[in-house]
Amino acid sequence: MSKILVIGSFMMDLVAKTPRAPKEGETIKGLSFSQFAGGKGANQAVAAAKLGGDVIMTGKVGNDGFGNAQMQSLKSWGINTDYIYKDEKESTGIGFITLEESGKNRIIIIPGANMSFIPDDLVKNKQLIDDAEIIILQFEIPMETTYKSLDLSYEAGKTVILNPAPSSEIDPDYLRKVTYLILNEVEAKDFTGVDITDKENAKKAAVKLLKQGCRNVIITMGGNGVLFLNDAEEYYVPSHKVNVVDTTAAGDEFIGAFAYGLQNKYNHKECTEFANAAAALSVTRMGSQPSLPTLSEVEEFVRMNKK
């Protein structure tokens, strides 16, 4: 089986559950506090691994308790952590999450050691890219490291999934080096200026992204479903109706599940449907990595939700 390489971030998620988000200057009483291993890169690695994917991750944590917890979480799911560095000066990344009872969230991240993962750290282990078939990237590490990852992956002819989150500008020349651009409706609006409220507007945004050089565009819209578009294929997959508890890692689950589908030779429609179901199941649970389902759980969910 081909390997999935995640080049990305680690965040320890500190979650305050609250009836609603406080207004400016307001103090309200929260409902509970929880701590979970997270970060977009780590979540996407765990998402793929819990489904049964063969996953390696590289990035940087602090030499602290949070960093050790991150490593243990990844190892517990069989992820190769041999190429994760520890920074002696910077702390492990932190995510402060305000989680409303409705499941909506607001997140502040302090990247910490993630931002000291420089291109040289990647270049000295270039064989990781050579040995992998699928590369997953996000925007929680320095942009120059993301660019170097795209350069090396493109030169090696690898399949590249880019999740441009948190939303940030990217040199358009690099979009053509991305095999699959997977982004949510907010990020898609930032890239295209299209206000995405339904599948028709999602298609308008996706067409713009294809014209910018993207080969395959997948726009996730939460309760409004998912759109997949390339020059030859178009698929719209409606959302599953579920009891939403926590949406924090839903996008990461979608990406990990999509990569797992590619790794197992699913076609594009099958990848999109499978990832959509896995993400829907993830929002019914609390936490980032604890919410990510196993393959048997997703298969059971699909069986119970056949339309």
RORO-95953 format. One record per residue (C-alpha): residue in three letters; x, y negated, z. Coordinates in steps of 0.05 Angstrom, whole numbers, plus 5000, padded with zeros to 4 digits. Example, Ala and Ser with C-alpha at 12.3 -4.5 7.8 and 13.67 -1.06 7.14 Angstrom:
2
Ala524650905156Ser527350215143
END
This chain:
307
Met500050005000Ser502549304984Lys504548845041Ile501148205062Leu505947665085Val503147085126Ile507546475129Gly504346025180Ser502345765247Phe501145955318Met496545575366Met494445765436Asp487045575436Leu484445255500Val476945265494Ala471944835533Lys464845075522Thr459844515531Pro452444375518Arg454543835469Ala460643425452Pro461442805496Lys460442125466Glu465941595468Gly467541415540Glu462841955567Thr464442505616Ile460043125616Lys460143775655Gly462544365614Leu460045085618Ser466445495616Phe473845505598Ser477446045559Gln484446155530Phe485646535465Ala491546665419Gly490146295354Gly492845855299Lys490745915226Gly496746335206Ala496446815265Asn488846875259Gln489247045185Ala494747565200Val490547885255Ala484247865212Ala487648265157Ala491148745205Lys484848905245Leu481549125180Gly487449585167Gly491949145125Asp499549225124Val501648545151Ile508148175166Met508347475194Thr513746945197Gly513546265232Lys515845955297Val513445945369Gly516345625432Asn520546025481Asp514946005532Gly509046405560Phe504446195504Gly509546425452Asn510247105487Ala502647175489Gln502347045414Met507547575399Gln504048085442Ser497447955409Leu500348055339Lys504148685360Ser497848985390Trp494849005321Gly500949295287Ile503448655255Asn510948625242Thr513648055285Asp521048155272Tyr521447505232Ile518047035281Tyr522946535311Lys523046225380Asp524645495386Glu528545305449Lys526344565448Glu519144545424Ser513244875459Thr508545355424Gly502945005387Ile496544835425Gly489444755401Phe484344395445Ile477444625425Thr470744325446Leu465644865431Glu458244665432Glu452845155451Ser450445125379Gly457145435357Lys459844795326Asn466744585346Arg471644005348Ile479044165349Ile485343765365Ile491944105351Ile498943955377Pro503344335328Gly509644385372Ala514444925347Asn510445025283Met513344385255Ser520544615267Phe519545205219Ile523844915163Pro525245165092Asp532045445113Asp528445915162Leu524646185103Val530346215053Lys534846635098Asn529347165098Lys527347105025Gln526847865021Leu520247805059Ile517247474997Asp520647964950Asp517948554989Ala510748304995Glu505248294943Ile500447794975Ile502847145009Ile498146745053Leu499546005068Gln496145435105Phe497844705123Glu499744785197Ile507244825182Pro511644285149Met509444135078Glu516544225052Thr516444945080Thr509745065046Tyr512644794980Lys518745244987Ser514145835001Leu510245684938Asp516545604896Leu519446274919Ser512846644914Tyr511446374844Glu518446544820Ala517647254847Gly510847334813Lys506947434877Thr499547344891Val498846714933Ile492846524976Leu493045794999Asn488345535053Pro489444775051Ala487644665123Pro488044215161Ser486343805099Ser492443445071Glu494843185004Ile498843664961Asp503143524900Pro498543734842Asp504344094808Tyr504044614864Leu496744784853Arg498445184790Lys502945624834Val496945834876Thr493146454855Tyr487246354901Leu485345684933Ile480645824990Leu477745215025Asn471445005061Glu466444465040Val469943915079Glu476844065050Ala473844134980Lys470743434987Asp477543155009Phe480743454946Thr475343264896Gly470942714925Val464743154914Asp459843174973Ile458343924977Thr451344055003Asp449444644958Lys452245134907Glu451244654849Asn455744124880Ala460544674901Lys461244874828Lys462544144809Ala468244124859Ala470944794838Val470944584765Lys475043974783Leu480044404820Leu480644884762Lys482244284717Gln487744094766Gly491244754753Cys488045244803Arg486945944775Asn481546174824Val477545734871Ile473445994930Ile469345484969Thr466245715035Met460245325059Gly458245635125Gly450745755125Asn450345555052Gly454446145027Val460746214984Leu462446034913Phe467846384872Leu469846084806Asn475246184753Asp475346084678Ala471946754666Glu467946914729Glu462846574774Tyr459846884836Tyr455346584890Val454546984953Pro449146745002Ser450546715076His448347245126Lys443447025179Val446747135246Asn446546865317Val452346365316Val456546365380Asp463246085358Thr465445875288Thr472745735306Ala476146285266Ala470846425213Gly474946125156Asp481146515178Glu477147165180Phe474647025109Ile481746935084Gly484547545120Ala478747965095Phe479547705023Ala486947885025Tyr485248575052Gly480448664994Leu485848464944Gln490748934978Asn485749504969Lys484349334896Tyr477249064905Asn474848644847His473447904857Lys466047984872Glu467448544921Cys472848134956Thr468147534963Glu462347954989Phe466648335038Ala470047705064Asn463347355071Ala460547925113Ala466847955157Ala466647205170Ala459247235187Leu460547785238Ser466247385269Val461846785287Thr457447225331Arg463147275382Met467246815426Gly474546665415Ser479246645356Gln482847315350Pro477947695397Ser472247515349Leu475647825288Pro472448495269Thr475249175251Leu473749515185Ser468649995216Glu465049395248Val464649035181Glu462249655145Glu456849765197Phe454849025192Val454249095116Arg449949725123Met445349385173Asn444648755130Lys443549035060Lys438448625023
END
